Amino acid sequence: MEKTILLNVGRNNFVASARILSITTWESAAVKKIVQHAKENNLIINTTCGKKTRSVIFMDTGNIVLSSVQPETLAARFINPKNYGNENG
């Protein structure tokens, strides 16, 4: 049985790491425009719990996940999941 690796995107929220296309910073005007379009089409999953958005995670499902965790931190968790308790059997 294949294991699913979950990425902790903050605030006890997890996404399947195999479904992630990219992790970007929130600060780009182009990313903000894409996020606005996704909001209009109900494709946003907001995991910030009211905190400042710092990362935008693009999923292969077309959904976009907003996270309050820095992109560098998410990338480190993605690259080395066992050090962050992201493995789910």
N, C-alpha and C positions, 0 to 999 in steps of 0.2 A: 504494500500500500504506500502510495506516495504521500509524503508529508507536505502540509501547507505551511509556508513560512509567512507569518503575519508581521507587519511593520507597525510598531507603536508610533502613531502620529500625534500623540499627546492626549492628555486628559482621559486616559483609559479608553482610547479609541484606536482601533487597529484596522488595517487594510491588507488584503492579500498582496504580498510583494510581487508575485508573478504577474499581476494585472497592471502594474505601474509602468507607464510609458516614460514619464519624466517628472522630476521634482524641480520646481523653479522658485525664484524669489517673487514676492508679491509686488515689488516696487516698479516693475516695468509697465509703461503705459499700454503696451500691446497685450500683456497678460491681463491687466485690469479690464480691457475691452473684451477679451475672450470670456473672462469670468462674468461680466455683465450680460453678455449674450447667453451664456449658460444659465444664469439666474432666470432670465426671461423664458427659458425652455425647461425649467425645473430639473436641471442636471447637476446642481450644486449639492455637495454634502459638506456641511459646515461643522467642523469638529473643534472650533475655537472656544466654545463655551463662553462667548462674550469677550474673550481676550483679543488682542491685536493679531490680525492675520499676518503671518510672516512667510508662509510657504503655500504654494499651489501645486497640487499633485494631480497630474493628468492620468486618467485610467483608460485602459483599453475598451472599457464599456461605454465610453463617451462621457462618463461622469467626471466631475472635477471636485477634488477634496481640498477644502481650505483648512490649514493647520496653523496653530500658534507657535509651532516649533520651527527654529531656524532651518533653512534648507541644508546647511552643512551638517547639522546634527542628524537630520533624517537620512542624508546620504551615508553617514558613518554607520547608522543603524542598519541601513539597507545592505551595505557591503559586508558587514560583520554581524549578522543577526544573533548569533549565539552569545555574544557579549552583552546583549541588551534584553535577553529573555523574550525574544520575538518568535521562537520556534514553537509550533503547536503540533502535537502528534496526532 
